[in-house]
């Protein structure tokens, strides 16, 4: 993993102070140099110390988190590997939130807990084309762009929609896949929740920081939306009667319905798609964006995307 810019800034600061002391430079000049360096350090420390928002984060908190992520991206750009640096390191570091089947999720393969999914297959294609190993870092969804901005990972893939706010914090590839927004409910409530109006005043859930979370807030009001970091936890809350619906998308909701006889997908009249999913890289890394776009085009032309999705769905249905 890459070291954060703040440690480089601290070392630079110490070096400047030692050099000025030895050379007898004026206190005024030294103070200015140290202040400038300390300012850079403070900015990165502020970004690095930002905690992921709690469940039910409101728009003000999300806006603040987005601004912090954007600042972290600006500070860390110089240290994020280019293609040549990734090849030299021999590893492509992928940041993801592995709780979103069939995009990315945990399963047991030959007795070993393994992160799989069609996003993972695409990332593996990226790594293979680069001739490097793929390293997967699993973390909460709403920490992904923050860690990317700080240089902790090279690329983020997690069913991520490049909306206007996220584009301020990261650069995105071409759209890989587009999905429809849906809700999950208990089968026993099939006649109770048929329309958007039926859900008004009821508690619903969605993954914090995701596009379904925004759709849920717009649909039933922010006060009625419970945000959790993992999709599995949302489904458990639904099954236990703590919430009455889970806002998600067709691709991610289907495996949960297949695995739970008491759940169903309900068409309540949501018309929008999720805007499409893409891979994210740190701001200014145009060489990575161009390279990944070439790979995405190849994956689609060779019919591999459908293959990856089919394989991931099959694994998800076995969970």
Buried (B, 14 or more C-beta within 10 A) or exposed (E): EBEBBBEBBBEBBEEBBEEBEEEEEEEEEBEEBBEEBBEBBEBBBBBBEBEBBEEBBEEEEBEEBBBBBBBBBBBBBEBBBBBEEBBEBEBBBBBBBBBBBBBBBBBEEEEEEBBBBBBBBBBBBBBEBBEBEBBBBBBBBBBBBBBBBBBBBBBBBBBBBBEEBBEBBBBBBBEBBEBBBBBBBBEEBEEEBBEEEBBEEBBBBBBBBBBBBBBBBEBBEBEBBBBBBBBBBBBBBBBEEEBBBBBBBEBBBBBBBBBBEEBBBBEBEBEEBBBBBBBBBBBBBEEBBEBBBEBBEEBBEEEBBEEBBEBBBEBBEEB
